[in-house]
Amino acid sequence: MKNVPLSSSMVILDRSGEKDVKPILYAFALEELLCRAIGKVAPPILHIWRHPRAFVMGLRDSRLPESAKANDWLVGQGFETAVRNSGGAAVPLDLGVVNVSLLLPKEAGDMEHRKDFDLMVALIRDVLSSTTDRIDQGEIMGSFCPGEFDLSVGGRKFCGIAQRRQQTALSVQAFIIVEGAGEQKAQLARGFYERAAGSASVTDYPLVAPGSMASLSESLQMPLTAERFTTNLLEVMEARGLPIQKPEDIAGYPSEAKIHEMAELLKQRYAIKR
């Protein structure tokens, strides 16, 4: 990976093929605990995971006047919902979306976040380099979870990146819409905001527009699957000599009980006010 200066001590935690469906906050709780161990006993980690049907809100989304009503609407459609503790706005997830997180040590006083976003952008471009050279970076107006580090093809966003920084570690989190209909996800996000906004100003939430989102498969007009993307990612990482490790082989990996305890804590701490 000539463009991605990742630590040689990094290990890969691939949970993308897990058969048992974990609660949506499980992944965020796991990363919260791993980041507490990174720099002490745990190595840097690349975490890959998916979820079959969830809608993850940002903190600002959860504070919209009618967010509880919008949350109930989502739950009524069979979506598991949660509020994450990292940056960014709402993101719908399904098995066509690959979530990739870089869990990295952070030096005391390091406030420069752009380099960490740049690292994730370079990694995704590396993984897709044999597939396309048409990836653009920059905010896509009208997309959900918009930001400066949006990744797009032909003006339609397929990836957003958020970050959470702790005292001694950080996580850079990307959602990558590999397959499926991007417009369906945009419609779901739009429906959420239409119900959640209430009396809020239009500057308080994203105005999700038709035509702003697409999966990589749609934009590239090729049958790219989440499994194929993950395989490409693993091949790129293994070519760098970075090993895939089982949880029990990763130093500092938390117990199932600790992960579920943290997930419950996050659920309570960031619960939507009713």
KANOR-V143644 format. One record per residue. N is the residue number from 1. RES is the residue in three letters. PSI is psi in whole degrees, -180 to 180 (none if undefined). D_FIRST is the distance of its C-alpha to the first C-alpha in Angstrom with 1 decimal. Layout:
n->N res->RES psi->PSI d_first->D_FIRST
n->N res->RES psi->PSI d_first->D_FIRST
This chain:
n->1 res->MET psi->80 d_first->0.0
n->2 res->LYS psi->-24 d_first->3.7
n->3 res->ASN psi->-3 d_first->5.6
n->4 res->VAL psi->101 d_first->5.6
n->5 res->PRO psi->73 d_first->7.7
n->6 res->LEU psi->152 d_first->8.7
n->7 res->SER psi->139 d_first->11.5
n->8 res->SER psi->-13 d_first->11.5
n->9 res->SER psi->-1 d_first->14.6
n->10 res->MET psi->145 d_first->13.3
n->11 res->VAL psi->161 d_first->14.7
n->12 res->ILE psi->128 d_first->14.7
n->13 res->LEU psi->102 d_first->18.1
n->14 res->ASP psi->104 d_first->18.4
n->15 res->ARG psi->14 d_first->21.9
n->16 res->SER psi->-22 d_first->21.5
n->17 res->GLY psi->13 d_first->23.8
n->18 res->GLU psi->135 d_first->26.5
n->19 res->LYS psi->-35 d_first->30.0
n->20 res->ASP psi->126 d_first->32.0
n->21 res->VAL psi->119 d_first->31.8
n->22 res->LYS psi->155 d_first->31.4
n->23 res->PRO psi->149 d_first->33.0
n->24 res->ILE psi->-33 d_first->30.8
n->25 res->LEU psi->-7 d_first->30.9
n->26 res->TYR psi->-48 d_first->29.7
n->27 res->ALA psi->-40 d_first->26.0
n->28 res->PHE psi->-37 d_first->26.8
n->29 res->ALA psi->-43 d_first->29.1
n->30 res->LEU psi->-46 d_first->26.6
n->31 res->GLU psi->-36 d_first->24.0
n->32 res->GLU psi->-45 d_first->26.9
n->33 res->LEU psi->-40 d_first->27.9
n->34 res->LEU psi->-39 d_first->24.4
n->35 res->CYS psi->-32 d_first->23.9
n->36 res->ARG psi->-25 d_first->27.2
n->37 res->ALA psi->-22 d_first->26.1
n->38 res->ILE psi->135 d_first->22.7
n->39 res->GLY psi->-12 d_first->23.3
n->40 res->LYS psi->-67 d_first->26.4
n->41 res->VAL psi->-28 d_first->25.7
n->42 res->ALA psi->146 d_first->22.7
n->43 res->PRO psi->169 d_first->19.1
n->44 res->PRO psi->147 d_first->16.5
n->45 res->ILE psi->138 d_first->16.1
n->46 res->LEU psi->116 d_first->14.2
n->47 res->HIS psi->127 d_first->17.3
n->48 res->ILE psi->130 d_first->17.7
n->49 res->TRP psi->163 d_first->21.3
n->50 res->ARG psi->165 d_first->23.7
n->51 res->HIS psi->140 d_first->27.5
n->52 res->PRO psi->-29 d_first->30.0
n->53 res->ARG psi->93 d_first->32.2
n->54 res->ALA psi->161 d_first->32.0
n->55 res->PHE psi->113 d_first->32.4
n->56 res->VAL psi->120 d_first->30.9
n->57 res->MET psi->156 d_first->32.6
n->58 res->GLY psi->171 d_first->31.8
n->59 res->LEU psi->-42 d_first->34.4
n->60 res->ARG psi->-36 d_first->36.0
n->61 res->ASP psi->-42 d_first->36.4
n->62 res->SER psi->-15 d_first->38.2
n->63 res->ARG psi->3 d_first->40.6
n->64 res->LEU psi->150 d_first->41.8
n->65 res->PRO psi->-38 d_first->45.6
n->66 res->GLU psi->32 d_first->45.5
n->67 res->SER psi->-34 d_first->42.2
n->68 res->ALA psi->-41 d_first->44.1
n->69 res->LYS psi->-44 d_first->45.8
n->70 res->ALA psi->-36 d_first->42.5
n->71 res->ASN psi->-43 d_first->41.0
n->72 res->ASP psi->-38 d_first->44.0
n->73 res->TRP psi->-42 d_first->43.5
n->74 res->LEU psi->-46 d_first->39.9
n->75 res->VAL psi->-37 d_first->41.1
n->76 res->GLY psi->-20 d_first->43.9
n->77 res->GLN psi->7 d_first->41.4
n->78 res->GLY psi->14 d_first->39.8
n->79 res->PHE psi->136 d_first->36.8
n->80 res->GLU psi->136 d_first->35.9
n->81 res->THR psi->156 d_first->35.5
n->82 res->ALA psi->162 d_first->34.2
n->83 res->VAL psi->125 d_first->33.6
n->84 res->ARG psi->161 d_first->30.3
n->85 res->ASN psi->10 d_first->30.2
n->86 res->SER psi->177 d_first->27.1
n->87 res->GLY psi->-179 d_first->27.3
n->88 res->GLY psi->177 d_first->27.6
n->89 res->ALA psi->-168 d_first->30.2
n->90 res->ALA psi->144 d_first->31.0
n->91 res->VAL psi->123 d_first->28.6
n->92 res->PRO psi->141 d_first->29.9
n->93 res->LEU psi->144 d_first->27.9
n->94 res->ASP psi->-174 d_first->28.2
n->95 res->LEU psi->-9 d_first->26.4
n->96 res->GLY psi->-4 d_first->24.7
n->97 res->VAL psi->125 d_first->22.9
n->98 res->VAL psi->123 d_first->19.7
n->99 res->ASN psi->127 d_first->19.6
n->100 res->VAL psi->127 d_first->16.4
n->101 res->SER psi->136 d_first->16.9
n->102 res->LEU psi->117 d_first->15.1
n->103 res->LEU psi->114 d_first->17.8
n->104 res->LEU psi->149 d_first->17.4
n->105 res->PRO psi->153 d_first->20.0
n->106 res->LYS psi->132 d_first->21.9
n->107 res->GLU psi->147 d_first->24.0
n->108 res->ALA psi->132 d_first->27.6
n->109 res->GLY psi->-1 d_first->28.6
n->110 res->ASP psi->111 d_first->25.1
n->111 res->MET psi->3 d_first->26.0
n->112 res->GLU psi->102 d_first->23.2
n->113 res->HIS psi->-19 d_first->21.6
n->114 res->ARG psi->-38 d_first->19.8
n->115 res->LYS psi->-31 d_first->16.8
n->116 res->ASP psi->-39 d_first->16.2
n->117 res->PHE psi->-43 d_first->16.7
n->118 res->ASP psi->-35 d_first->14.3
n->119 res->LEU psi->-43 d_first->11.5
n->120 res->MET psi->-42 d_first->12.4
n->121 res->VAL psi->-45 d_first->12.7
n->122 res->ALA psi->-38 d_first->9.3
n->123 res->LEU psi->-47 d_first->8.0
n->124 res->ILE psi->-41 d_first->10.7
n->125 res->ARG psi->-39 d_first->10.2
n->126 res->ASP psi->-45 d_first->6.7
n->127 res->VAL psi->-35 d_first->8.7
n->128 res->LEU psi->6 d_first->11.6
n->129 res->SER psi->-30 d_first->10.4
n->130 res->SER psi->-7 d_first->12.2
n->131 res->THR psi->-43 d_first->15.1
n->132 res->THR psi->151 d_first->15.9
n->133 res->ASP psi->22 d_first->15.4
n->134 res->ARG psi->18 d_first->18.4
n->135 res->ILE psi->125 d_first->17.1
n->136 res->ASP psi->149 d_first->19.2
n->137 res->GLN psi->137 d_first->19.3
n->138 res->GLY psi->151 d_first->22.8
n->139 res->GLU psi->132 d_first->25.6
n->140 res->ILE psi->108 d_first->27.2
n->141 res->MET psi->136 d_first->30.9
n->142 res->GLY psi->-2 d_first->32.6
n->143 res->SER psi->165 d_first->29.6
n->144 res->PHE psi->153 d_first->29.8
n->145 res->CYS psi->53 d_first->28.0
n->146 res->PRO psi->150 d_first->27.5
n->147 res->GLY psi->168 d_first->25.5
n->148 res->GLU psi->-27 d_first->23.8
n->149 res->PHE psi->26 d_first->20.3
n->150 res->ASP psi->143 d_first->21.4
n->151 res->LEU psi->137 d_first->19.1
n->152 res->SER psi->163 d_first->21.2
n->153 res->VAL psi->123 d_first->21.7
n->154 res->GLY psi->31 d_first->25.0
n->155 res->GLY psi->2 d_first->26.3
n->156 res->ARG psi->128 d_first->26.1
n->157 res->LYS psi->139 d_first->24.0
n->158 res->PHE psi->-9 d_first->21.8
n->159 res->CYS psi->137 d_first->20.1
n->160 res->GLY psi->154 d_first->21.4
n->161 res->ILE psi->133 d_first->20.0
n->162 res->ALA psi->172 d_first->22.3
n->163 res->GLN psi->147 d_first->22.3
n->164 res->ARG psi->130 d_first->24.6
n->165 res->ARG psi->126 d_first->25.0
n->166 res->GLN psi->-174 d_first->27.0
n->167 res->GLN psi->-42 d_first->28.4
n->168 res->THR psi->2 d_first->25.8
n->169 res->ALA psi->169 d_first->22.9
n->170 res->LEU psi->159 d_first->21.5
n->171 res->SER psi->132 d_first->20.1
n->172 res->VAL psi->118 d_first->18.2
n->173 res->GLN psi->126 d_first->19.2
n->174 res->ALA psi->136 d_first->18.3
n->175 res->PHE psi->131 d_first->20.5
n->176 res->ILE psi->111 d_first->19.2
n->177 res->ILE psi->99 d_first->22.1
n->178 res->VAL psi->-44 d_first->20.8
n->179 res->GLU psi->170 d_first->24.3
n->180 res->GLY psi->-174 d_first->27.9
n->181 res->ALA psi->110 d_first->30.0
n->182 res->GLY psi->-34 d_first->28.7
n->183 res->GLU psi->-34 d_first->32.3
n->184 res->GLN psi->-41 d_first->33.7
n->185 res->LYS psi->-39 d_first->31.5
n->186 res->ALA psi->-41 d_first->32.6
n->187 res->GLN psi->-39 d_first->36.2
n->188 res->LEU psi->-46 d_first->35.9
n->189 res->ALA psi->-41 d_first->34.6
n->190 res->ARG psi->-42 d_first->37.3
n->191 res->GLY psi->-38 d_first->39.9
n->192 res->PHE psi->-50 d_first->38.9
n->193 res->TYR psi->-35 d_first->39.3
n->194 res->GLU psi->-35 d_first->42.5
n->195 res->ARG psi->-30 d_first->44.0
n->196 res->ALA psi->-26 d_first->42.5
n->197 res->ALA psi->-45 d_first->43.2
n->198 res->GLY psi->-125 d_first->46.9
n->199 res->SER psi->7 d_first->48.3
n->200 res->ALA psi->151 d_first->44.9
n->201 res->SER psi->150 d_first->44.1
n->202 res->VAL psi->-11 d_first->41.7
n->203 res->THR psi->-5 d_first->39.6
n->204 res->ASP psi->-5 d_first->39.1
n->205 res->TYR psi->158 d_first->36.9
n->206 res->PRO psi->139 d_first->34.7
n->207 res->LEU psi->99 d_first->36.7
n->208 res->VAL psi->121 d_first->34.7
n->209 res->ALA psi->148 d_first->35.5
n->210 res->PRO psi->145 d_first->35.4
n->211 res->GLY psi->6 d_first->32.7
n->212 res->SER psi->-21 d_first->30.2
n->213 res->MET psi->146 d_first->28.0
n->214 res->ALA psi->150 d_first->26.5
n->215 res->SER psi->162 d_first->24.1
n->216 res->LEU psi->-41 d_first->21.2
n->217 res->SER psi->-42 d_first->23.3
n->218 res->GLU psi->-49 d_first->26.2
n->219 res->SER psi->-36 d_first->24.5
n->220 res->LEU psi->-8 d_first->22.6
n->221 res->GLN psi->52 d_first->25.8
n->222 res->MET psi->153 d_first->24.1
n->223 res->PRO psi->63 d_first->24.5
n->224 res->LEU psi->129 d_first->21.2
n->225 res->THR psi->163 d_first->21.8
n->226 res->ALA psi->-38 d_first->20.6
n->227 res->GLU psi->-41 d_first->20.2
n->228 res->ARG psi->-41 d_first->18.1
n->229 res->PHE psi->-45 d_first->15.7
n->230 res->THR psi->-41 d_first->15.5
n->231 res->THR psi->-44 d_first->15.0
n->232 res->ASN psi->-44 d_first->12.1
n->233 res->LEU psi->-46 d_first->10.5
n->234 res->LEU psi->-39 d_first->11.5
n->235 res->GLU psi->-42 d_first->10.3
n->236 res->VAL psi->-43 d_first->6.6
n->237 res->MET psi->-42 d_first->7.4
n->238 res->GLU psi->-30 d_first->9.7
n->239 res->ALA psi->-24 d_first->7.6
n->240 res->ARG psi->-6 d_first->6.3
n->241 res->GLY psi->15 d_first->10.0
n->242 res->LEU psi->124 d_first->10.8
n->243 res->PRO psi->149 d_first->14.2
n->244 res->ILE psi->130 d_first->16.1
n->245 res->GLN psi->148 d_first->19.3
n->246 res->LYS psi->153 d_first->22.8
n->247 res->PRO psi->-43 d_first->24.4
n->248 res->GLU psi->-13 d_first->27.0
n->249 res->ASP psi->-2 d_first->24.4
n->250 res->ILE psi->120 d_first->22.9
n->251 res->ALA psi->136 d_first->25.0
n->252 res->GLY psi->7 d_first->26.8
n->253 res->TYR psi->130 d_first->26.4
n->254 res->PRO psi->158 d_first->29.6
n->255 res->SER psi->161 d_first->32.3
n->256 res->GLU psi->-41 d_first->33.1
n->257 res->ALA psi->-42 d_first->36.2
n->258 res->LYS psi->-39 d_first->34.3
n->259 res->ILE psi->-46 d_first->31.9
n->260 res->HIS psi->-35 d_first->34.8
n->261 res->GLU psi->-43 d_first->36.8
n->262 res->MET psi->-39 d_first->34.1
n->263 res->ALA psi->-42 d_first->33.8
n->264 res->GLU psi->-38 d_first->37.6
n->265 res->LEU psi->-44 d_first->37.5
n->266 res->LEU psi->-40 d_first->35.0
n->267 res->LYS psi->-43 d_first->37.2
n->268 res->GLN psi->-42 d_first->40.2
n->269 res->ARG psi->-36 d_first->38.7
n->270 res->TYR psi->24 d_first->37.4
n->271 res->ALA psi->145 d_first->40.0
n->272 res->ILE psi->132 d_first->41.4
n->273 res->LYS psi->135 d_first->44.8
n->274 res->ARG psi->none d_first->47.7
